[in-house]
Amino acid sequence: MLLLAIDTATPAVTAGVVELDTRSAPRLLAEQIVVDARAHGELLTPLISSALRAAGHRLADVDAIVCGVGPGPFTGLRVGMVTAAALGDALERPVYPVCSLDAVRAACGADPSAASEPEASPAGVSAPAGPLLVVSDARRRELYWARYDADGSRTHGPEVAAADVLAERLDELDVTAVAGPKAGDAAERLGLPVRAATGPTPIGLALAAAEAVAARRDPAPFVPLYLRRPDAVAPGAPKRVSPR
């Protein structure tokens, strides 16, 4: 099966084409990742087209779409999800939602040989030796985070918290390392070694969705993981400017 993988839950704009075979590990055919927190809308569609060309395929060849649903900021996350939903509707293909932190964890355990070229390995790491904490930037000096057992099962989160608050829970969480696009910044404050400092990758997204896709299950509800209420609120009643 040919998967189109998309994620815009972090400052990175990610698109890739992955071949999924139930008899072997997913194989990365092409990926395009550009880090620009202000250009998700401008970059995503061209990156999808570029990845498909590099993989030698067209949109019509895609069997399913996998999309990261966060947690992430409102604007960037919506770009990826709306694009995935529109493509799925136009192509009549299923769209599988994946927690973006799950995709990071999945890539940490990926076999580098799953990539089409050695330098294209999704994370360049082996499976974590113990429980792992995955974090990404929630802005406002906070982190989106989730905790995973050694077998990759998510046991806590996703949640949002300040790094200092998260540090106070480390004894409870009992993790051995940190991963994710904010791993480098978080490692010093949390006192944990960095396992991988990458964001969601096409291979990670494909791995996180592989079981559901291979079984041709109906996709789960396509719902964004915002974790915060929006800053924008409905305006109140207008102020009276004339006497009653």
Disulfide bonds with the S-S distance in Angstrom:
none
